[in-house]
Amino acid sequence: MEDLRAEEMRQQLRLMSQSVQGDCFVCCVLSHGNQEGVFGVDGEIITVKDINSLFSPQKCPALANKPKVFFFQACRGKKRDHVLPVPAEQEVQVDDGEEDVPERVIISTPAHSDILNCLSTVEDYVSYRCRENGSWFIQSVCRQLKDGCSRNEDILTILTRVNAEVSELEANKGRNPVKQTPEERHTMRKKLYFRVNPWSV
């Protein structure tokens, strides 16, 4: 669907959440955006949280306990990620302290589980697009999905390669070279694989 106002986006997603069937749901949102969310063509915002909430178990019981994957190609601010020198590797210590909690038997589904948000850039930063070839992020996602799914890799492994590929890209904005780093946020409880028909690859 192209060129929807923010409220039209909500309506379409709401309709989808009420009719969707299957083992997994994938939604791609390509738009402009800022720290709050993505823009409709009317300049109004729809937040990632709003979109995710439409597919909660309460509003979309058909997808309870099933993965819901969202790809967002949009800026998340106005900062530009520049090229920075990297110091030599240093040893890092991790505090492994744990807190004891009572063991419980799970008999229900958490409202925010099994969601994977794939964002083209980190918070506060812009996202880049080439006029001829499209956005760095979406082009990498398409390449890595095609390659990784044919090798039976899980989605987080594939997206880690997307992060690596996009972060290696560099462009000039004025006099300064600029970079971009995608980000994934998820509450997935199982590995997710997209099975590919070998005859379709």
Secondary structure, DSSP 8 states (H G I E B T S, - for coil): --S--HHHHHHHHHHHHHH--SS-EEEEEES-B-SS-EE-TTS-EE-HHHHHHTTSTTT-GGGTTS-EEEEEES--SSB-EE-------------------------S--TT-SEEEEESS-TTB---EETTTEEHHHHHHHHHHHHHHHTT--HHHHHHHHHHHHHH--EEETTEEEE---EEEE--SS-------TTT-
